[in-house]
C-alpha cells in the first residue's frame, strides 16, 4: 500500500502518501492504462507534484520520479490517445512544469506538440468527412475527455496561434449547426448512442448530451475561452449564441429551482419535456454547475449581460440549495466538492455585482466542506488515497489535493486548464 506521514494540511498529507511511485498498489501498477492516465493514474499524481513544486510546497524530485514512472514504457499516440490519456496527457503535465520555469524536457515537449497537432488535424478532417456524409457524431469525436475539445483545450495553452486549434474551432462551429434526424431538427451534436457511448434501449434514437465532460458544455467553454483571448474563426460568435439559445430552451423556468438536465432523450425532444432535474447531483462533469460556468463564459464572450446574469443566478441557486448539497458525491474534482469549488472560484472572478460576493461565500463553504474545522488531515488523506476510485486526478486524492493547495496558497500555475473552467 502507499504509505506516508501526517501533515498539517490536506494537500501536504495526500502528497506525502503519494510521494513514491514504487508504493502504488500492485493491482494499479499492473493495469495497462495506469501509467499514462491523467484522469486516474500516474500522470495525474505527477501533476499534483508539479504544481506543489511550482508553488514551492514540495520538491521537484517527486514530480520527476512520477514522470519517470509514467514514461518507462512507450506512451500511446494516435487513435488511442486523448487529453486524459497518452501523449496529450503527458504533454499537458510537461507543459505545466514548463510554465513553472522547468526547462528540462523541452525537446520532448516540442515533439509531443507536433504529434498532437497532427493527430488533431487528422481527427478534424475525419469529422468533416463524417458531416459531409450527413452522419451523426459519437461523443468521443467532440467531447472534452476523449475528443477534439480536449485537444483544443491543450492547444489553447500551448499553441494558440497554430492551425490545429483553428481547425478545431471551425469544426465546432459546424458541429453547432442543426441537422435532421427522422424528419426532425436536432442539434448537430446529437448522438445515436447513450451517455456511455453504447446504444441502449433506454436511449432509443440517442440523445443530446449537456455535460462539460462528454457533452456540448465542453465545446461551448472552448469556443468562449478562445473568443475571450481573441482567437476566433468565421461564425464562432454566432455558434456560441446558437448553442446558448438551445440550452436556454431546456433551462427550467422555475426561478426557485433553476437547472439543466444532464441530457435530452429522443422522447423528451419530441414532446419538449425534460426529465426532472431538481434536486440534482451537481458536478463539473455533468449537471447544472459545470454547464452554468460554460454559459457564463459564453455570455461574456458575446457581451450578453442577460445571459450572464441567468448563468450566475443559476449557479448560485443550485449551489445554495440544501437538497442539491445533500446529493453531492464526495470530494472529487469530477463530481464532488473540489470540482464545484474550482467552478465557483472561476465564476467569482468573472461575476458582476452581488453575484460576485455570493459566489465568493460559496467557494469558502465548499473548501470548508473539504477541510472542516477540527478534521484530521492524515485520516482524510488516507481515506481518499485508498478509496476504490483510486488516488488519481479526476476521481481521487490527487485532484482534491490540487484544489486544496490552490485554496491554501492562492497560487495556480494552470493545473486546471484541462477542465476548461478558466
Rosetta blueprint (number, residue, H / E / L):
1 X L
2 X L
3 X L
4 X L
5 X L
6 X L
7 X L
8 X L
9 X L
10 X H
11 X H
12 X H
13 X H
14 X H
15 X H
16 X H
17 X H
18 X L
19 X L
20 X L
21 X H
22 X H
23 X H
24 X L
25 X L
26 X H
27 X H
28 X H
29 X H
30 X L
31 X L
32 X L
33 X L
34 X L
35 X L
36 X L
37 X E
38 X L
39 X L
40 X L
41 X L
42 X H
43 X H
44 X H
45 X H
46 X H
47 X H
48 X H
49 X H
50 X H
51 X H
52 X H
53 X H
54 X H
55 X L
56 X L
57 X L
58 X L
59 X L
60 X H
61 X H
62 X H
63 X H
64 X H
65 X H
66 X H
67 X H
68 X H
69 X H
70 X H
71 X L
72 X L
73 X L
74 X L
75 X L
76 X L
77 X L
78 X H
79 X H
80 X H
81 X L
82 X E
83 X L
84 X L
85 X E
86 X L
87 X H
88 X H
89 X H
90 X H
91 X H
92 X H
93 X H
94 X H
95 X H
96 X H
97 X H
98 X H
99 X H
100 X L
101 X L
102 X L
103 X L
104 X L
105 X L
106 X H
107 X H
108 X H
109 X H
110 X H
111 X H
112 X H
113 X H
114 X H
115 X H
116 X H
117 X H
118 X H
119 X H
120 X H
121 X H
122 X H
123 X H
124 X H
125 X H
126 X H
127 X H
128 X H
129 X H
130 X H
131 X H
132 X H
133 X L
134 X L
135 X L
136 X L
137 X L
138 X L
139 X H
140 X H
141 X H
142 X H
143 X L
144 X L
145 X L
146 X L
147 X L
148 X H
149 X H
150 X H
151 X H
152 X H
153 X H
154 X H
155 X H
156 X H
157 X H
158 X H
159 X L
160 X L
161 X L
162 X L
163 X H
164 X H
165 X H
166 X H
167 X H
168 X H
169 X H
170 X H
171 X H
172 X H
173 X H
174 X H
175 X H
176 X L
177 X L
178 X L
179 X E
180 X E
181 X E
182 X L
183 X L
184 X E
185 X E
186 X E
187 X L
188 X L
189 X L
190 X L
191 X E
192 X L
193 X L
194 X L
195 X L
196 X L
197 X L
198 X L
199 X L
200 X L
201 X H
202 X H
203 X H
204 X L
205 X L
206 X L
207 X E
208 X E
209 X E
210 X L
211 X L
212 X L
213 X L
214 X L
215 X L
216 X H
217 X H
218 X H
219 X H
220 X H
221 X H
222 X H
223 X H
224 X H
225 X H
226 X H
227 X H
228 X H
229 X L
230 X L
231 X L
232 X L
233 X L
234 X L
235 X L
236 X H
237 X H
238 X H
239 X H
240 X H
241 X H
242 X H
243 X H
244 X H
245 X H
246 X H
247 X H
248 X H
249 X H
250 X L
251 X L
252 X L
253 X L
254 X L
255 X H
256 X H
257 X H
258 X L
259 X L
260 X L
261 X L
262 X L
263 X E
264 X E
265 X E
266 X H
267 X H
268 X H
269 X H
270 X H
271 X H
272 X L
273 X L
274 X L
275 X L
276 X L
277 X L
278 X L
279 X L
280 X L
281 X L
282 X L
283 X L
284 X L
285 X L
286 X L
287 X L
288 X H
289 X H
290 X H
291 X H
292 X H
293 X H
294 X H
295 X H
296 X H
297 X H
298 X H
299 X H
300 X H
301 X H
302 X L
303 X L
304 X L
305 X H
306 X H
307 X H
308 X H
309 X H
310 X H
311 X H
312 X H
313 X H
314 X H
315 X H
316 X H
317 X H
318 X H
319 X H
320 X H
321 X L
322 X H
323 X H
324 X H
325 X H
326 X H
327 X H
328 X L
329 X L
330 X L
331 X L
332 X L
333 X L
334 X L
335 X L
336 X L
337 X H
338 X H
339 X H
340 X H
341 X H
342 X H
343 X H
344 X H
345 X H
346 X H
347 X H
348 X H
349 X H
350 X H
351 X L
352 X L
353 X L
354 X H
355 X H
356 X H
357 X H
358 X H
359 X H
360 X H
361 X H
362 X H
363 X H
364 X H
365 X H
366 X H
367 X H
368 X H
369 X H
370 X H
371 X L
372 X L
373 X L
374 X L
375 X L
376 X L
377 X H
378 X H
379 X H
380 X H
381 X H
382 X H
383 X H
384 X H
385 X H
386 X L
387 X L
388 X L
389 X L
390 X L
391 X L
392 X L
393 X L
394 X L
395 X L
396 X L
397 X H
398 X H
399 X H
400 X H
401 X H
402 X H
403 X H
404 X H
405 X H
406 X H
407 X H
408 X H
409 X H
410 X L
411 X L
412 X L
413 X L
414 X L
415 X L
416 X L
417 X H
418 X H
419 X H
420 X L
421 X L
422 X L
